[in-house]
Amino acid sequence: MTKKLIDRLYGLPFVLILLLVLAKYLNLFPIPTWLFGLILVWGAIAVVVEAVRQREKA
């Protein structure tokens, strides 16, 4: 069974958010605010899509 793109990318926003927050608070390198916004929006979309899929299965 092949995975769709959203299935493969579902965990990626969570990992990116954790890495960016860690890098920002440890001052490893400067991270622009728009990048945080982009990752948060991507994560929110992934969560909503997954919630809709779970609701359709039930």
Biopython code that builds the backbone (N, CA, C, O; Angstrom):
import numpy as np
from Bio.PDB.StructureBuilder import StructureBuilder

atoms = [
    (1, "MET", "N", (0.841, -1.172, 0.000)),
    (1, "MET", "CA", (0.000, 0.000, 0.000)),
    (1, "MET", "C", (0.893, 1.244, 0.000)),
    (1, "MET", "O", (1.731, 1.409, 0.886)),
    (2, "THR", "N", (0.716, 2.092, -0.967)),
    (2, "THR", "CA", (1.560, 3.274, -1.054)),
    (2, "THR", "C", (0.993, 4.380, -0.174)),
    (2, "THR", "O", (-0.219, 4.499, 0.005)),
    (3, "LYS", "N", (1.896, 5.179, 0.367)),
    (3, "LYS", "CA", (1.479, 6.306, 1.198)),
    (3, "LYS", "C", (1.312, 7.537, 0.328)),
    (3, "LYS", "O", (2.080, 7.770, -0.605)),
    (4, "LYS", "N", (0.294, 8.318, 0.651)),
    (4, "LYS", "CA", (0.111, 9.574, -0.052)),
    (4, "LYS", "C", (1.074, 10.604, 0.519)),
    (4, "LYS", "O", (1.645, 10.400, 1.591)),
    (5, "LEU", "N", (1.252, 11.689, -0.184)),
    (5, "LEU", "CA", (2.198, 12.721, 0.213)),
    (5, "LEU", "C", (1.902, 13.261, 1.609)),
    (5, "LEU", "O", (2.822, 13.439, 2.407)),
    (6, "ILE", "N", (0.639, 13.524, 1.912)),
    (6, "ILE", "CA", (0.297, 14.089, 3.219)),
    (6, "ILE", "C", (0.599, 13.090, 4.328)),
    (6, "ILE", "O", (0.936, 13.500, 5.439)),
    (7, "ASP", "N", (0.488, 11.794, 4.062)),
    (7, "ASP", "CA", (0.822, 10.786, 5.068)),
    (7, "ASP", "C", (2.308, 10.809, 5.381)),
    (7, "ASP", "O", (2.706, 10.654, 6.536)),
    (8, "ARG", "N", (3.109, 10.996, 4.384)),
    (8, "ARG", "CA", (4.558, 11.038, 4.590)),
    (8, "ARG", "C", (4.999, 12.327, 5.265)),
    (8, "ARG", "O", (5.981, 12.324, 6.008)),
    (9, "LEU", "N", (4.305, 13.419, 5.027)),
    (9, "LEU", "CA", (4.703, 14.716, 5.565)),
    (9, "LEU", "C", (4.026, 15.058, 6.882)),
    (9, "LEU", "O", (4.293, 16.120, 7.444)),
    (10, "TYR", "N", (3.163, 14.197, 7.389)),
    (10, "TYR", "CA", (2.383, 14.524, 8.582)),
    (10, "TYR", "C", (3.275, 14.758, 9.797)),
    (10, "TYR", "O", (3.032, 15.701, 10.549)),
    (11, "GLY", "N", (4.291, 13.939, 10.013)),
    (11, "GLY", "CA", (5.170, 14.099, 11.158)),
    (11, "GLY", "C", (6.255, 15.140, 10.962)),
    (11, "GLY", "O", (6.871, 15.579, 11.933)),
    (12, "LEU", "N", (6.497, 15.539, 9.739)),
    (12, "LEU", "CA", (7.567, 16.478, 9.435)),
    (12, "LEU", "C", (7.378, 17.860, 10.062)),
    (12, "LEU", "O", (8.351, 18.402, 10.587)),
    (13, "PRO", "N", (6.191, 18.459, 10.041)),
    (13, "PRO", "CA", (6.040, 19.769, 10.681)),
    (13, "PRO", "C", (6.377, 19.733, 12.172)),
    (13, "PRO", "O", (6.983, 20.668, 12.696)),
    (14, "PHE", "N", (5.990, 18.670, 12.847)),
    (14, "PHE", "CA", (6.281, 18.551, 14.275)),
    (14, "PHE", "C", (7.789, 18.532, 14.513)),
    (14, "PHE", "O", (8.287, 19.204, 15.416)),
    (15, "VAL", "N", (8.496, 17.780, 13.718)),
    (15, "VAL", "CA", (9.948, 17.689, 13.858)),
    (15, "VAL", "C", (10.600, 19.032, 13.535)),
    (15, "VAL", "O", (11.505, 19.467, 14.247)),
    (16, "LEU", "N", (10.152, 19.686, 12.476)),
    (16, "LEU", "CA", (10.720, 20.985, 12.112)),
    (16, "LEU", "C", (10.453, 22.046, 13.171)),
    (16, "LEU", "O", (11.326, 22.864, 13.458)),
    (17, "ILE", "N", (9.263, 22.041, 13.753)),
    (17, "ILE", "CA", (8.947, 23.002, 14.805)),
    (17, "ILE", "C", (9.865, 22.787, 15.997)),
    (17, "ILE", "O", (10.401, 23.747, 16.552)),
    (18, "LEU", "N", (10.049, 21.538, 16.393)),
    (18, "LEU", "CA", (10.934, 21.258, 17.524)),
    (18, "LEU", "C", (12.374, 21.703, 17.240)),
    (18, "LEU", "O", (13.023, 22.305, 18.096)),
    (19, "LEU", "N", (12.862, 21.405, 16.047)),
    (19, "LEU", "CA", (14.228, 21.794, 15.704)),
    (19, "LEU", "C", (14.400, 23.313, 15.636)),
    (19, "LEU", "O", (15.408, 23.845, 16.100)),
    (20, "LEU", "N", (13.421, 24.007, 15.063)),
    (20, "LEU", "CA", (13.514, 25.462, 14.968)),
    (20, "LEU", "C", (13.438, 26.129, 16.336)),
    (20, "LEU", "O", (14.168, 27.085, 16.597)),
    (21, "VAL", "N", (12.570, 25.641, 17.204)),
    (21, "VAL", "CA", (12.469, 26.211, 18.549)),
    (21, "VAL", "C", (13.765, 25.962, 19.317)),
    (21, "VAL", "O", (14.274, 26.855, 19.995)),
    (22, "LEU", "N", (14.287, 24.764, 19.210)),
    (22, "LEU", "CA", (15.546, 24.443, 19.873)),
    (22, "LEU", "C", (16.678, 25.331, 19.354)),
    (22, "LEU", "O", (17.465, 25.854, 20.144)),
    (23, "ALA", "N", (16.764, 25.502, 18.056)),
    (23, "ALA", "CA", (17.818, 26.333, 17.466)),
    (23, "ALA", "C", (17.657, 27.799, 17.868)),
    (23, "ALA", "O", (18.645, 28.492, 18.113)),
    (24, "LYS", "N", (16.413, 28.268, 17.935)),
    (24, "LYS", "CA", (16.183, 29.674, 18.292)),
    (24, "LYS", "C", (16.577, 29.945, 19.741)),
    (24, "LYS", "O", (17.252, 30.935, 20.022)),
    (25, "TYR", "N", (16.170, 29.088, 20.651)),
    (25, "TYR", "CA", (16.430, 29.357, 22.058)),
    (25, "TYR", "C", (17.851, 29.019, 22.489)),
    (25, "TYR", "O", (18.308, 29.486, 23.532)),
    (26, "LEU", "N", (18.542, 28.226, 21.711)),
    (26, "LEU", "CA", (19.951, 27.979, 21.989)),
    (26, "LEU", "C", (20.845, 28.933, 21.194)),
    (26, "LEU", "O", (22.071, 28.870, 21.289)),
    (27, "ASN", "N", (20.225, 29.811, 20.416)),
    (27, "ASN", "CA", (20.936, 30.789, 19.580)),
    (27, "ASN", "C", (21.972, 30.130, 18.680)),
    (27, "ASN", "O", (23.096, 30.616, 18.558)),
    (28, "LEU", "N", (21.593, 29.029, 18.053)),
    (28, "LEU", "CA", (22.503, 28.348, 17.141)),
    (28, "LEU", "C", (22.671, 29.128, 15.842)),
    (28, "LEU", "O", (23.775, 29.241, 15.309)),
    (29, "PHE", "N", (21.568, 29.661, 15.346)),
    (29, "PHE", "CA", (21.605, 30.512, 14.158)),
    (29, "PHE", "C", (20.322, 31.332, 14.131)),
    (29, "PHE", "O", (19.312, 30.914, 14.698)),
    (30, "PRO", "N", (20.344, 32.495, 13.480)),
    (30, "PRO", "CA", (19.144, 33.341, 13.443)),
    (30, "PRO", "C", (18.055, 32.707, 12.575)),
    (30, "PRO", "O", (18.311, 32.222, 11.473)),
    (31, "ILE", "N", (16.847, 32.727, 13.104)),
    (31, "ILE", "CA", (15.708, 32.158, 12.385)),
    (31, "ILE", "C", (14.676, 33.266, 12.189)),
    (31, "ILE", "O", (14.207, 33.850, 13.166)),
    (32, "PRO", "N", (14.318, 33.561, 10.941)),
    (32, "PRO", "CA", (13.332, 34.618, 10.685)),
    (32, "PRO", "C", (11.936, 34.216, 11.167)),
    (32, "PRO", "O", (11.585, 33.037, 11.200)),
    (33, "THR", "N", (11.168, 35.213, 11.532)),
    (33, "THR", "CA", (9.818, 34.989, 12.037)),
    (33, "THR", "C", (8.921, 34.362, 10.971)),
    (33, "THR", "O", (8.071, 33.532, 11.293)),
    (34, "TRP", "N", (9.098, 34.746, 9.715)),
    (34, "TRP", "CA", (8.244, 34.209, 8.662)),
    (34, "TRP", "C", (8.434, 32.702, 8.516)),
    (34, "TRP", "O", (7.503, 31.996, 8.129)),
    (35, "LEU", "N", (9.625, 32.209, 8.821)),
    (35, "LEU", "CA", (9.866, 30.767, 8.747)),
    (35, "LEU", "C", (9.073, 30.028, 9.823)),
    (35, "LEU", "O", (8.504, 28.968, 9.564)),
    (36, "PHE", "N", (9.038, 30.595, 11.036)),
    (36, "PHE", "CA", (8.206, 30.012, 12.089)),
    (36, "PHE", "C", (6.742, 29.992, 11.657)),
    (36, "PHE", "O", (6.045, 28.993, 11.838)),
    (37, "GLY", "N", (6.289, 31.091, 11.093)),
    (37, "GLY", "CA", (4.900, 31.174, 10.643)),
    (37, "GLY", "C", (4.584, 30.141, 9.583)),
    (37, "GLY", "O", (3.536, 29.497, 9.629)),
    (38, "LEU", "N", (5.478, 29.982, 8.637)),
    (38, "LEU", "CA", (5.275, 29.016, 7.567)),
    (38, "LEU", "C", (5.187, 27.586, 8.113)),
    (38, "LEU", "O", (4.311, 26.820, 7.711)),
    (39, "ILE", "N", (6.083, 27.234, 9.015)),
    (39, "ILE", "CA", (6.079, 25.897, 9.597)),
    (39, "ILE", "C", (4.831, 25.680, 10.448)),
    (39, "ILE", "O", (4.253, 24.594, 10.420)),
    (40, "LEU", "N", (4.408, 26.690, 11.201)),
    (40, "LEU", "CA", (3.198, 26.547, 12.017)),
    (40, "LEU", "C", (1.949, 26.365, 11.155)),
    (40, "LEU", "O", (1.081, 25.555, 11.479)),
    (41, "VAL", "N", (1.862, 27.110, 10.072)),
    (41, "VAL", "CA", (0.717, 26.961, 9.165)),
    (41, "VAL", "C", (0.723, 25.571, 8.533)),
    (41, "VAL", "O", (-0.321, 24.927, 8.433)),
    (42, "TRP", "N", (1.888, 25.116, 8.112)),
    (42, "TRP", "CA", (2.017, 23.788, 7.520)),
    (42, "TRP", "C", (1.582, 22.713, 8.527)),
    (42, "TRP", "O", (0.866, 21.777, 8.170)),
    (43, "GLY", "N", (2.005, 22.848, 9.748)),
    (43, "GLY", "CA", (1.626, 21.900, 10.789)),
    (43, "GLY", "C", (0.131, 21.925, 11.054)),
    (43, "GLY", "O", (-0.486, 20.874, 11.229)),
    (44, "ALA", "N", (-0.459, 23.115, 11.084)),
    (44, "ALA", "CA", (-1.894, 23.229, 11.320)),
    (44, "ALA", "C", (-2.690, 22.577, 10.193)),
    (44, "ALA", "O", (-3.683, 21.897, 10.451)),
    (45, "ILE", "N", (-2.271, 22.774, 8.967)),
    (45, "ILE", "CA", (-2.952, 22.160, 7.827)),
    (45, "ILE", "C", (-2.852, 20.639, 7.906)),
    (45, "ILE", "O", (-3.829, 19.939, 7.637)),
    (46, "ALA", "N", (-1.692, 20.129, 8.269)),
    (46, "ALA", "CA", (-1.514, 18.680, 8.378)),
    (46, "ALA", "C", (-2.420, 18.094, 9.456)),
    (46, "ALA", "O", (-2.998, 17.025, 9.263)),
    (47, "VAL", "N", (-2.548, 18.780, 10.581)),
    (47, "VAL", "CA", (-3.401, 18.299, 11.668)),
    (47, "VAL", "C", (-4.872, 18.306, 11.243)),
    (47, "VAL", "O", (-5.600, 17.353, 11.520)),
    (48, "VAL", "N", (-5.307, 19.364, 10.579)),
    (48, "VAL", "CA", (-6.700, 19.449, 10.139)),
    (48, "VAL", "C", (-7.006, 18.367, 9.105)),
    (48, "VAL", "O", (-8.055, 17.727, 9.175)),
    (49, "VAL", "N", (-6.113, 18.159, 8.159)),
    (49, "VAL", "CA", (-6.329, 17.121, 7.143)),
    (49, "VAL", "C", (-6.421, 15.747, 7.793)),
    (49, "VAL", "O", (-7.276, 14.943, 7.420)),
    (50, "GLU", "N", (-5.562, 15.471, 8.750)),
    (50, "GLU", "CA", (-5.596, 14.180, 9.436)),
    (50, "GLU", "C", (-6.885, 14.016, 10.238)),
    (50, "GLU", "O", (-7.451, 12.924, 10.282)),
    (51, "ALA", "N", (-7.352, 15.090, 10.871)),
    (51, "ALA", "CA", (-8.600, 15.034, 11.640)),
    (51, "ALA", "C", (-9.788, 14.748, 10.724)),
    (51, "ALA", "O", (-10.670, 13.963, 11.073)),
    (52, "VAL", "N", (-9.809, 15.375, 9.568)),
    (52, "VAL", "CA", (-10.894, 15.137, 8.611)),
    (52, "VAL", "C", (-10.859, 13.692, 8.124)),
    (52, "VAL", "O", (-11.909, 13.065, 7.980)),
    (53, "ARG", "N", (-9.680, 13.160, 7.870)),
    (53, "ARG", "CA", (-9.565, 11.769, 7.432)),
    (53, "ARG", "C", (-10.057, 10.804, 8.507)),
    (53, "ARG", "O", (-10.762, 9.841, 8.205)),
    (54, "GLN", "N", (-9.686, 11.062, 9.764)),
    (54, "GLN", "CA", (-10.120, 10.178, 10.851)),
    (54, "GLN", "C", (-11.638, 10.244, 11.013)),
    (54, "GLN", "O", (-12.276, 9.235, 11.313)),
    (55, "ARG", "N", (-12.204, 11.409, 10.819)),
    (55, "ARG", "CA", (-13.656, 11.554, 10.944)),
    (55, "ARG", "C", (-14.377, 10.809, 9.817)),
    (55, "ARG", "O", (-15.431, 10.212, 10.037)),
    (56, "GLU", "N", (-13.809, 10.845, 8.619)),
    (56, "GLU", "CA", (-14.434, 10.153, 7.494)),
    (56, "GLU", "C", (-14.373, 8.645, 7.668)),
    (56, "GLU", "O", (-15.273, 7.939, 7.213)),
    (57, "LYS", "N", (-13.331, 8.136, 8.317)),
    (57, "LYS", "CA", (-13.205, 6.701, 8.536)),
    (57, "LYS", "C", (-14.226, 6.199, 9.547)),
    (57, "LYS", "O", (-14.678, 5.057, 9.456)),
    (58, "ALA", "N", (-14.594, 7.039, 10.510)),
    (58, "ALA", "CA", (-15.513, 6.617, 11.581)),
    (58, "ALA", "C", (-16.947, 6.587, 11.122)),
    (58, "ALA", "O", (-17.839, 6.253, 11.902)),
]
sb = StructureBuilder()
sb.init_structure("model")
sb.init_model(0)
sb.init_chain("A")
sb.init_seg("    ")
for serial, (resi, resn, name, xyz) in enumerate(atoms, 1):
    if name == "N":
        sb.init_residue(resn, " ", resi, " ")
    sb.init_atom(name, np.array(xyz, "f"), 0.0, 1.0, " ", f" {name:<3s}", serial, name[0])
structure = sb.get_structure()
